[in-house]
Amino acid sequence: MKVIVKELQPDIFWVYTPSYYNCTYILKKGTDVVLIDAGMRSDASDIKGALERIGIPVKRITAVILTHWHNDHSAGTAVLKELSGCKTFCHIDEADYFQKKPGSRLRRLADFIPERGILVLFKGLIGDVVPRRVTIDHLVSDGDVILQDLEVIKTPGHTNGHIAIYDRSTAFLFAGDALAVIHQRLRLMAGPVTPDKENARASIMKLLSGRMISSICPGHREPLVTNVEAEIARFRNEILHLKRWPLLG
């Protein structure tokens, strides 16, 4: 699986898997190495390869923060935790999806689904749990500040316990699947993957109000790194006047 790794600024790295436009982020914060999400491969080969390319041993990972439970963002969590002993974080409303055991016969079919493209998402959705069970060490809530300067922002809509992370030290916003960025323009996530559109709309306004943002790093496509302030103003206006959620975002 082809993986692209780019440094967004010193000590912040973007890991991109083109087969599903998927994004994971690696933050070096002093002696800590923090992951925002854990890639889309259950063997963590995508994230292990990215870490090797930037010269960080897997065992140095100290924390994995999970924006939500969907397998395209959490698949590698169990292996990364086994290899590094890192602490895992997610919202309290997402914890059961990580920690409960798969039970249905249908769920066993997920083992035969390739972890490529949109298929990786179905591996978890079939059984309503991640394919590899993982213990969550820290359950977070809206407004919590973790790992010194990372603010938790609850952003339901895509999932009930979805969170975004705002890095107060860099003003980077890690938005997960609350929104998307395509060709340096903010976009809505597609309608079919946004079951609670009313809450999703409120979450976007919450994210983009009242804080300075230097870059927006979504769970899919690409980070917004240019003309950020003006683009936020344009998108906020679009959301305020939104009458119908577009099918493809």
Backbone bond lengths (Angstrom), bond angles and torsions (degrees), N, CA, C in turn:
res aa  C-N    CA-C-N  psi(-1)  N-CA   C-N-CA  omega(-1)  CA-C   N-CA-C  phi
1 M - - - 1.470 - - 1.529 109.29 -
2 K 1.312 115.68 122.63 1.456 120.73 179.98 1.522 110.57 -69.99
3 V 1.325 115.80 131.86 1.459 121.50 178.60 1.518 108.58 -130.81
4 I 1.321 116.20 134.53 1.463 122.38 178.84 1.521 108.40 -107.05
5 V 1.323 117.11 136.06 1.456 121.87 179.04 1.530 108.66 -125.28
6 K 1.341 116.80 126.17 1.460 121.24 178.68 1.524 109.59 -133.96
7 E 1.329 115.94 142.41 1.464 121.42 174.84 1.520 108.37 -87.23
8 L 1.324 117.38 118.78 1.462 121.85 -179.09 1.514 111.80 -80.10
9 Q 1.310 115.73 -37.06 1.451 124.20 171.15 1.531 104.74 -161.73
10 P 1.327 118.73 168.52 1.467 118.16 -177.65 1.523 111.98 -50.09
11 D 1.330 115.40 123.73 1.468 124.21 174.03 1.524 114.67 78.23
12 I 1.341 118.08 11.27 1.466 121.16 171.87 1.519 108.06 -127.86
13 F 1.348 116.41 120.44 1.457 121.59 -174.29 1.531 110.48 -121.52
14 W 1.325 115.20 140.55 1.462 124.09 177.49 1.519 108.59 -104.14
15 V 1.328 116.50 123.19 1.463 122.55 177.16 1.520 107.44 -109.16
16 Y 1.325 117.14 120.73 1.462 121.84 -170.45 1.522 110.38 -124.63
17 T 1.341 115.76 127.03 1.463 121.92 176.31 1.526 108.62 -110.15
18 P 1.337 118.26 106.48 1.465 120.82 -172.39 1.522 115.13 -63.36
19 S 1.334 119.30 -24.41 1.468 119.53 -174.20 1.522 112.57 -62.39
20 Y 1.350 117.69 -25.50 1.460 120.20 175.01 1.528 110.22 -136.14
21 Y 1.340 116.28 24.41 1.461 121.89 178.21 1.533 111.08 51.18
22 N 1.315 116.33 39.92 1.457 121.97 -167.18 1.533 112.01 -95.98
23 C 1.349 116.80 140.00 1.457 121.64 -176.90 1.529 111.59 -122.74
24 T 1.325 114.48 135.48 1.460 123.28 168.22 1.522 106.13 -127.46
25 Y 1.327 117.47 152.84 1.460 120.72 -178.16 1.519 110.26 -127.17
26 I 1.331 114.60 140.06 1.463 122.40 178.62 1.520 107.81 -116.52
27 L 1.334 116.19 125.37 1.462 121.79 -179.89 1.521 108.95 -117.57
28 K 1.315 116.62 128.33 1.460 121.73 169.88 1.523 107.50 -97.96
29 K 1.325 115.60 117.06 1.462 120.23 -177.27 1.526 107.44 -126.20
30 G 1.327 115.14 91.24 1.460 119.71 -174.19 1.512 109.46 65.59
31 T 1.308 117.04 -123.97 1.466 120.54 178.27 1.527 112.16 -87.31
32 D 1.334 117.04 -5.08 1.467 120.63 -179.47 1.525 111.15 -88.90
33 V 1.319 115.42 146.69 1.464 122.70 170.24 1.527 106.54 -121.55
34 V 1.334 115.32 116.86 1.463 121.89 -173.01 1.526 108.90 -116.15
35 L 1.323 116.56 131.98 1.451 121.79 174.32 1.521 109.50 -104.27
36 I 1.324 116.20 133.99 1.462 121.75 167.56 1.523 105.71 -98.31
37 D 1.331 116.20 104.47 1.450 126.25 -171.51 1.531 110.69 72.88
38 A 1.347 115.41 171.76 1.472 119.46 -165.56 1.519 113.50 -134.37
39 G 1.329 116.74 24.71 1.450 119.09 174.60 1.513 113.96 80.51
40 M 1.356 115.97 178.30 1.461 121.55 -173.31 1.518 113.90 -116.99
41 R 1.337 117.29 16.83 1.457 120.96 175.90 1.518 109.63 -116.86
42 S 1.348 116.71 128.64 1.462 120.67 -177.95 1.520 112.45 -66.03
43 D 1.336 117.26 -22.65 1.465 119.46 175.50 1.525 112.12 -89.36
44 A 1.319 116.86 2.06 1.471 124.02 178.49 1.526 113.06 61.17
45 S 1.312 117.45 19.65 1.469 119.56 -177.78 1.525 112.14 -64.15
46 D 1.327 117.76 -31.11 1.466 119.95 178.73 1.523 111.26 -66.23
47 I 1.330 116.88 -44.54 1.461 120.31 -178.68 1.536 110.82 -75.82
48 K 1.305 117.79 -38.83 1.470 120.03 177.20 1.523 110.23 -60.74
49 G 1.332 116.95 -41.50 1.460 120.00 177.89 1.515 112.29 -64.61
50 A 1.342 116.73 -40.04 1.468 120.26 179.06 1.522 110.76 -64.94
51 L 1.314 117.19 -43.88 1.471 121.03 178.73 1.521 111.07 -61.37
52 E 1.316 116.40 -41.17 1.474 119.70 179.26 1.524 110.89 -62.15
53 R 1.324 117.15 -39.21 1.462 121.06 -177.92 1.528 112.33 -66.96
54 I 1.337 117.41 -28.74 1.464 118.99 179.44 1.536 111.77 -101.89
55 G 1.337 115.56 7.11 1.463 120.12 171.66 1.509 115.19 78.44
56 I 1.325 117.30 31.06 1.460 121.06 178.07 1.525 108.86 -114.96
57 P 1.318 119.61 117.86 1.474 120.85 176.28 1.529 110.61 -64.52
58 V 1.319 116.36 143.15 1.464 121.00 179.85 1.528 111.17 -56.05
59 K 1.309 116.57 -36.50 1.467 120.13 -176.53 1.525 112.70 -65.50
60 R 1.329 117.97 -12.75 1.462 121.07 178.65 1.525 113.43 -82.27
61 I 1.340 118.10 -10.69 1.465 119.84 178.27 1.524 108.73 -60.86
62 T 1.308 115.96 127.34 1.468 120.00 179.46 1.524 112.61 -106.22
63 A 1.351 117.53 -23.67 1.462 119.77 -177.26 1.521 110.65 -153.44
64 V 1.328 115.26 143.56 1.463 122.66 169.49 1.527 107.31 -122.79
65 I 1.325 115.78 119.34 1.464 121.52 177.74 1.520 107.54 -103.29
66 L 1.313 116.53 122.46 1.458 122.01 -174.67 1.520 109.93 -102.91
67 T 1.324 116.67 119.27 1.464 119.90 -179.35 1.522 111.24 -68.79
68 H 1.347 116.37 -32.98 1.463 121.37 177.09 1.520 108.37 -168.89
69 W 1.325 116.71 174.42 1.454 120.42 -167.34 1.515 115.02 -86.23
70 H 1.306 120.31 -11.24 1.461 121.08 -174.68 1.529 111.85 -55.31
71 N 1.315 115.63 140.35 1.457 121.55 -169.80 1.528 113.89 -63.25
72 D 1.333 117.69 -26.35 1.458 118.74 179.68 1.533 111.98 -70.33
73 H 1.336 116.63 -8.86 1.465 120.21 177.16 1.527 113.75 -119.07
74 S 1.305 116.69 -10.55 1.466 118.91 -172.09 1.523 114.73 -127.40
75 A 1.318 117.66 0.20 1.470 120.63 -168.94 1.527 113.16 -55.95
76 G 1.328 117.31 -39.46 1.466 120.17 -174.31 1.512 115.54 -83.89
77 T 1.324 117.93 1.38 1.464 120.72 -171.90 1.523 112.91 -58.66
78 A 1.321 117.93 -48.66 1.470 121.31 -175.19 1.522 111.41 -60.08
79 V 1.330 117.08 -45.73 1.468 120.32 -178.79 1.521 110.94 -67.79
80 L 1.318 117.59 -43.99 1.467 120.26 179.81 1.521 111.19 -61.52
81 K 1.328 116.43 -37.42 1.466 120.18 177.99 1.531 110.67 -67.68
82 E 1.324 116.71 -40.82 1.467 120.61 178.20 1.530 111.65 -62.36
83 L 1.332 116.62 -39.85 1.462 121.12 -175.08 1.524 113.13 -78.75
84 S 1.322 116.89 -28.56 1.467 119.56 -171.95 1.528 114.18 -114.83
85 G 1.322 117.08 -21.16 1.467 119.35 -172.64 1.510 112.75 72.45
86 C 1.334 117.34 19.85 1.465 121.25 -176.49 1.525 111.40 -67.49
87 K 1.328 115.37 161.63 1.453 122.42 174.88 1.529 108.98 -90.10
88 T 1.326 115.91 143.84 1.453 121.11 -179.62 1.535 109.75 -112.42
89 F 1.333 114.93 144.12 1.457 122.37 -177.64 1.533 109.00 -131.00
90 C 1.329 116.69 137.56 1.463 121.21 167.88 1.513 108.45 -156.53
91 H 1.320 116.05 169.51 1.464 119.58 177.17 1.516 109.79 -70.51
92 I 1.310 115.50 149.00 1.464 121.41 -178.03 1.527 112.05 -56.69
93 D 1.339 117.95 -32.15 1.460 120.97 -178.56 1.524 113.43 -76.03
94 E 1.320 118.10 -10.00 1.471 121.88 179.44 1.524 112.74 -101.58
95 A 1.326 118.23 -12.87 1.467 121.76 -166.93 1.524 113.19 -59.01
96 D 1.321 118.18 -40.11 1.463 119.96 -176.60 1.523 112.34 -61.01
97 Y 1.316 117.00 -33.00 1.462 120.01 -179.11 1.528 111.91 -65.34
98 F 1.335 116.15 -27.82 1.463 120.84 178.02 1.522 112.52 -86.21
99 Q 1.314 117.04 -31.93 1.461 120.47 -165.76 1.526 115.03 -104.15
100 K 1.329 117.99 -20.75 1.462 116.88 -179.01 1.529 110.57 -82.71
101 K 1.322 115.50 153.31 1.455 121.34 -176.77 1.529 110.46 -81.16
102 P 1.357 116.41 140.40 1.466 118.44 172.29 1.523 109.68 -61.40
103 G 1.334 116.52 137.13 1.452 118.20 -175.55 1.508 115.78 -122.10
104 S 1.316 119.14 -28.28 1.453 120.51 -171.43 1.522 112.09 -85.15
105 R 1.344 114.86 155.01 1.467 119.91 174.60 1.519 110.70 -64.60
106 L 1.329 114.99 -37.03 1.461 119.33 178.40 1.515 110.76 -59.44
107 R 1.331 115.70 -36.53 1.455 120.00 -179.32 1.530 111.85 -60.22
108 R 1.335 116.81 -33.30 1.465 119.50 -178.79 1.525 112.24 -64.99
109 L 1.337 115.73 -23.21 1.464 119.27 177.31 1.526 111.67 -64.52
110 A 1.323 116.13 -23.94 1.464 120.21 -178.26 1.520 112.31 -60.68
111 D 1.319 116.81 -28.02 1.462 120.03 -179.81 1.524 112.17 -62.11
112 F 1.326 116.84 -20.51 1.467 120.88 -177.44 1.525 112.67 -97.47
113 I 1.328 116.76 -1.32 1.468 120.41 179.94 1.524 109.57 -86.35
114 P 1.330 118.66 126.73 1.466 120.57 179.68 1.520 112.04 -63.60
115 E 1.322 116.39 145.33 1.468 120.99 176.73 1.519 108.98 -90.56
116 R 1.324 113.57 70.08 1.460 119.95 -179.42 1.522 108.82 -144.97
117 G 1.323 115.77 138.38 1.448 120.20 179.14 1.520 111.65 57.88
118 I 1.318 115.75 -151.02 1.458 120.64 -176.93 1.525 112.22 -66.85
119 L 1.340 117.16 -16.95 1.463 119.91 179.40 1.524 112.29 -59.52
120 V 1.333 116.92 -31.06 1.464 119.85 -178.37 1.527 111.27 -62.07
121 L 1.322 116.60 -31.92 1.463 120.29 178.95 1.526 110.92 -66.19
122 F 1.327 116.48 -39.07 1.465 120.32 -176.55 1.519 112.85 -67.19
123 K 1.319 117.69 -24.68 1.466 119.83 -179.84 1.527 111.34 -57.19
124 G 1.316 116.58 -38.36 1.452 120.03 178.49 1.517 112.87 -85.75
125 L 1.342 116.94 -39.75 1.459 120.21 -174.78 1.521 111.95 -63.97
126 I 1.332 117.61 -30.72 1.465 120.19 -179.72 1.519 111.60 -55.33
127 G 1.324 116.98 -41.00 1.461 119.25 -176.89 1.499 114.78 -113.14
128 D 1.346 116.74 5.05 1.458 120.49 179.65 1.528 112.60 62.27
129 V 1.322 117.34 24.69 1.463 122.26 175.47 1.523 108.02 -147.97
130 V 1.328 116.06 162.90 1.459 119.26 174.22 1.530 109.29 -71.64
131 P 1.346 118.26 149.24 1.463 120.10 -178.78 1.522 114.32 -62.15
132 R 1.330 117.59 -32.43 1.463 120.78 178.24 1.519 109.09 -117.34
133 R 1.323 115.48 113.06 1.451 121.82 -177.50 1.529 110.72 -60.53
134 V 1.332 116.40 141.85 1.463 120.81 -179.92 1.522 109.54 -144.16
135 T 1.319 116.20 139.39 1.462 121.24 177.16 1.523 110.00 -78.87
136 I 1.329 116.39 131.83 1.461 121.39 175.77 1.526 108.20 -92.83
137 D 1.327 116.29 125.77 1.470 121.16 -176.64 1.516 113.06 -83.70
138 H 1.339 116.88 -35.67 1.456 120.70 -175.50 1.530 109.95 -133.28
139 L 1.320 116.49 120.23 1.458 122.41 175.32 1.527 108.08 -93.99
140 V 1.318 116.01 126.23 1.457 120.37 -173.98 1.519 110.68 -111.43
141 S 1.328 114.96 162.05 1.460 122.62 178.44 1.523 109.15 -131.82
142 D 1.310 115.40 166.25 1.458 121.54 179.86 1.526 110.67 -56.15
143 G 1.336 116.03 130.52 1.457 121.04 177.49 1.507 115.12 91.74
144 D 1.332 117.65 -10.70 1.467 119.45 176.67 1.526 110.10 -62.68
145 V 1.328 115.99 146.89 1.468 121.79 172.20 1.519 106.67 -115.23
146 I 1.316 116.40 119.41 1.459 122.25 -175.28 1.522 110.12 -118.56
147 L 1.304 115.94 156.10 1.472 121.93 177.66 1.525 110.70 49.89
148 Q 1.311 115.20 44.48 1.468 126.60 173.82 1.524 114.71 80.32
149 D 1.355 118.36 -51.09 1.465 117.37 -172.02 1.524 114.15 -142.34
150 L 1.336 117.98 21.38 1.455 121.43 178.71 1.529 109.25 -103.39
151 E 1.323 115.74 113.73 1.456 121.97 -176.92 1.525 110.54 -90.27
152 V 1.325 116.10 130.85 1.459 122.55 178.09 1.529 109.46 -88.49
153 I 1.336 116.13 129.43 1.456 121.28 178.69 1.527 107.62 -124.32
154 K 1.324 117.13 113.38 1.454 118.97 178.36 1.529 109.55 -72.25
155 T 1.343 115.85 129.07 1.461 121.28 -174.51 1.530 109.58 -135.98
156 P 1.328 118.14 69.69 1.469 119.73 -179.13 1.525 111.61 -66.91
157 G 1.330 113.99 161.08 1.461 120.85 -179.08 1.512 109.60 143.37
158 H 1.319 115.71 -58.15 1.466 121.56 174.98 1.527 109.45 -74.43
159 T 1.319 116.79 -47.34 1.465 123.89 165.44 1.526 106.74 -136.49
160 N 1.322 116.27 163.78 1.460 119.46 -175.44 1.528 112.88 -67.29
161 G 1.335 116.36 -35.33 1.457 119.66 -178.09 1.518 114.26 -105.17
162 H 1.312 116.50 23.11 1.471 120.87 179.81 1.530 109.92 -61.62
163 I 1.330 116.08 140.04 1.466 120.41 175.12 1.526 110.75 -129.33
164 A 1.315 114.91 154.62 1.455 123.38 166.70 1.526 107.31 -113.23
165 I 1.326 115.76 162.10 1.463 121.57 -179.18 1.530 108.96 -126.03
166 Y 1.324 115.70 127.44 1.466 121.17 176.74 1.520 108.35 -110.01
167 D 1.332 115.93 120.36 1.460 121.98 179.06 1.525 108.16 -87.49
168 R 1.317 115.80 105.49 1.459 120.05 -176.46 1.522 113.23 -65.18
169 S 1.310 117.50 -24.63 1.468 120.38 -177.45 1.522 112.67 -78.37
170 T 1.330 117.47 -26.52 1.468 121.07 -177.64 1.522 113.05 -118.21
171 A 1.333 117.74 -11.40 1.466 123.89 -174.50 1.527 112.11 64.52
172 F 1.331 117.36 23.04 1.458 121.57 172.25 1.529 108.76 -81.91
173 L 1.324 116.37 135.18 1.459 122.37 175.56 1.519 109.10 -109.77
174 F 1.329 116.54 117.39 1.463 122.65 177.73 1.522 106.78 -98.17
175 A 1.343 115.59 102.92 1.459 121.58 -163.72 1.517 114.00 -93.06
176 G 1.335 118.63 -6.05 1.454 119.14 -176.79 1.516 110.72 56.16
177 D 1.345 116.76 -137.65 1.461 120.85 -178.94 1.527 112.39 -100.35
178 A 1.320 116.35 26.88 1.461 119.77 174.33 1.532 111.17 -73.47
179 L 1.337 116.26 -25.39 1.457 121.77 178.94 1.524 108.21 -159.68
180 A 1.316 116.06 175.72 1.465 121.01 178.40 1.526 109.36 -131.18
181 V 1.328 115.66 166.28 1.463 122.19 174.23 1.524 107.48 -131.54
182 I 1.328 116.56 125.42 1.458 121.70 177.93 1.517 108.35 -131.87
183 H 1.331 116.11 122.32 1.468 121.69 -179.20 1.524 111.79 51.93
184 Q 1.344 115.30 44.04 1.455 123.45 175.51 1.527 113.17 63.54
185 R 1.325 115.10 28.74 1.465 121.04 172.51 1.523 108.70 -127.77
186 L 1.328 116.04 135.25 1.452 121.00 177.45 1.519 110.00 -70.07
187 R 1.335 114.84 139.27 1.462 121.02 -178.38 1.525 110.02 -137.32
188 L 1.312 115.96 156.47 1.448 121.54 170.54 1.522 109.58 -74.36
189 M 1.326 116.85 151.84 1.452 120.09 167.63 1.525 108.53 -69.11
190 A 1.326 116.34 156.01 1.463 120.86 -177.56 1.530 111.18 -60.07
191 G 1.323 115.57 147.73 1.449 121.44 -178.74 1.523 114.57 -55.65
192 P 1.353 119.08 -45.15 1.467 119.40 -177.13 1.527 114.38 -63.61
193 V 1.334 118.74 -22.94 1.470 120.70 179.04 1.534 111.18 -101.90
194 T 1.324 115.84 15.12 1.466 121.13 177.95 1.527 108.15 -124.57
195 P 1.325 118.27 78.57 1.465 120.25 -174.17 1.519 114.43 -66.57
196 D 1.335 117.41 -31.75 1.465 120.92 -178.83 1.521 108.48 -112.83
197 K 1.317 115.28 83.46 1.459 120.11 -171.90 1.525 112.48 -70.55
198 E 1.308 117.34 -32.69 1.465 119.95 178.72 1.525 110.77 -63.27
199 N 1.335 116.48 -47.03 1.459 119.70 177.83 1.522 111.70 -69.15
200 A 1.325 117.26 -34.47 1.466 120.38 178.99 1.525 110.95 -63.11
201 R 1.308 116.01 -41.08 1.471 120.56 177.87 1.528 110.70 -63.95
202 A 1.334 116.77 -44.74 1.468 120.40 178.33 1.521 111.16 -63.71
203 S 1.332 116.71 -36.45 1.463 120.90 179.76 1.523 111.73 -64.12
204 I 1.316 116.32 -39.93 1.464 119.84 178.97 1.523 110.64 -63.37
205 M 1.306 116.87 -44.98 1.460 119.97 179.35 1.534 110.55 -63.62
206 K 1.306 116.32 -37.85 1.466 120.89 177.55 1.523 110.89 -63.03
207 L 1.318 116.65 -43.28 1.460 120.53 -179.58 1.524 112.41 -63.93
208 L 1.304 116.28 -39.27 1.462 120.78 -168.98 1.526 113.08 -98.98
209 S 1.318 116.36 16.00 1.469 120.52 -179.77 1.526 110.68 -121.73
210 G 1.337 115.80 136.04 1.455 120.71 167.30 1.512 116.42 80.42
211 R 1.311 118.44 11.62 1.470 119.38 176.90 1.531 110.39 -143.98
212 M 1.308 116.10 146.44 1.450 120.79 175.10 1.519 108.00 -75.67
213 I 1.327 117.02 133.68 1.467 121.98 -177.87 1.520 108.59 -129.12
214 S 1.318 116.24 122.04 1.461 120.16 179.74 1.525 112.49 -93.35
215 S 1.334 117.06 -25.24 1.457 121.83 177.93 1.519 108.07 -158.36
216 I 1.337 116.33 147.69 1.463 121.48 176.26 1.520 108.45 -116.58
217 C 1.334 115.61 122.65 1.454 122.03 -174.84 1.527 108.96 -114.24
218 P 1.329 118.08 102.27 1.466 120.90 -176.66 1.526 111.91 -86.48
219 G 1.328 115.46 175.42 1.460 120.99 178.67 1.509 113.54 -81.77
220 H 1.343 117.01 -12.09 1.461 121.24 178.82 1.524 109.67 -140.48
221 R 1.294 114.08 154.30 1.458 124.23 177.69 1.526 112.73 76.01
222 E 1.329 120.26 -105.63 1.463 120.49 -169.37 1.517 110.79 -150.15
223 P 1.332 118.79 154.20 1.468 120.80 174.19 1.531 111.65 -70.63
224 L 1.319 115.28 146.39 1.457 121.67 171.71 1.518 107.87 -87.84
225 V 1.324 116.82 113.85 1.462 120.57 -174.48 1.524 112.97 -126.07
226 T 1.318 118.38 -6.90 1.457 121.27 179.78 1.529 110.16 -122.94
227 N 1.340 115.68 144.90 1.466 121.69 174.67 1.532 110.94 53.34
228 V 1.326 116.00 40.45 1.466 121.23 -169.25 1.529 111.92 -64.96
229 E 1.313 117.51 -48.35 1.470 120.72 -176.54 1.522 111.79 -60.53
230 A 1.330 116.37 -45.67 1.464 120.10 -179.10 1.527 111.02 -67.13
231 E 1.318 116.80 -37.82 1.457 120.30 -179.58 1.532 111.44 -68.22
232 I 1.328 116.52 -37.33 1.465 119.53 175.50 1.529 110.21 -62.60
233 A 1.327 117.52 -43.38 1.468 121.11 179.40 1.528 110.67 -62.10
234 R 1.323 117.01 -43.60 1.474 120.62 178.49 1.524 111.28 -61.23
235 F 1.331 116.30 -45.15 1.457 120.69 -175.47 1.523 111.44 -71.00
236 R 1.318 117.24 -38.58 1.468 120.44 176.01 1.531 110.11 -58.47
237 N 1.311 116.35 -42.41 1.467 120.24 179.01 1.526 110.76 -64.58
238 E 1.319 115.79 -39.24 1.464 120.07 177.36 1.529 111.04 -62.17
239 I 1.320 116.93 -44.12 1.463 121.01 -178.99 1.530 110.56 -66.96
240 L 1.320 117.08 -39.60 1.469 120.53 179.75 1.528 111.47 -60.55
241 H 1.332 116.21 -32.18 1.466 120.26 -176.18 1.527 112.32 -105.99
242 L 1.303 116.68 12.95 1.470 120.60 -178.32 1.522 110.39 -68.57
243 K 1.310 116.33 125.77 1.473 121.51 179.08 1.531 111.78 -104.70
244 R 1.311 116.41 -28.67 1.459 120.29 -177.65 1.514 109.19 -148.23
245 W 1.320 116.55 131.85 1.474 121.29 -179.12 1.525 109.04 -72.19
246 P 1.327 118.74 122.44 1.462 120.16 -178.58 1.518 112.65 -67.65
247 L 1.311 116.83 147.34 1.462 121.84 -176.67 1.514 112.03 -58.93
248 L 1.323 117.63 -44.50 1.458 121.62 -176.51 1.519 113.40 -103.90
249 G 1.303 118.76 14.70 1.449 121.70 177.30 1.513 113.31 79.47
